[in-house]
């Protein structure tokens, strides 16, 4: 088993907080618990407070092998529901766009 420890020895209250380990797949690390980046109180499996840059793909598994009760829906009913939605267009405020690096507001 392979464990990681922070460079700040006082960061963890006790050794039971060291839950990082090498994964079964090469070049992976496993942590059993919640992970926070720029936060010490993550309320989900992964919480990133700040910008995140993804150089690859963000995967959302949608394989039929992971689903059950798959059935066709009434497309007319779904179109009726969509027609009841409030659709809007908007422009970002210039000060927000500038801070966020958005060029096309």
ChimeraX attribute file (.defattr): number of C-alpha atoms within 10 A of each C-alpha:
attribute: neighborCount
match mode: 1-to-1
recipient: residues
	/A:1	6
	/A:2	10
	/A:3	12
	/A:4	11
	/A:5	13
	/A:6	9
	/A:7	7
	/A:8	7
	/A:9	8
	/A:10	8
	/A:11	10
	/A:12	12
	/A:13	9
	/A:14	8
	/A:15	8
	/A:16	7
	/A:17	11
	/A:18	15
	/A:19	14
	/A:20	16
	/A:21	15
	/A:22	15
	/A:23	13
	/A:24	9
	/A:25	8
	/A:26	7
	/A:27	7
	/A:28	9
	/A:29	14
	/A:30	14
	/A:31	14
	/A:32	10
	/A:33	12
	/A:34	13
	/A:35	17
	/A:36	15
	/A:37	13
	/A:38	11
	/A:39	12
	/A:40	10
	/A:41	11
	/A:42	16
	/A:43	11
	/A:44	11
	/A:45	11
	/A:46	12
	/A:47	16
	/A:48	13
	/A:49	11
	/A:50	8
	/A:51	7
	/A:52	8
	/A:53	5
	/A:54	7
	/A:55	6
	/A:56	6
	/A:57	6
	/A:58	7
	/A:59	6
	/A:60	6
	/A:61	7
	/A:62	8
	/A:63	7
	/A:64	8
	/A:65	6
	/A:66	7
	/A:67	8
	/A:68	7
	/A:69	5
	/A:70	7
	/A:71	6
	/A:72	6
	/A:73	8
	/A:74	8
	/A:75	9
	/A:76	9
	/A:77	10
	/A:78	10
	/A:79	10
	/A:80	10
	/A:81	10
	/A:82	11
	/A:83	10
	/A:84	8
	/A:85	8
	/A:86	6
	/A:87	7
	/A:88	5
	/A:89	4
	/A:90	6
	/A:91	8
	/A:92	12
	/A:93	9
	/A:94	12
	/A:95	9
	/A:96	11
	/A:97	14
	/A:98	12
	/A:99	8
	/A:100	10
	/A:101	9
	/A:102	11
	/A:103	9
	/A:104	7
	/A:105	11
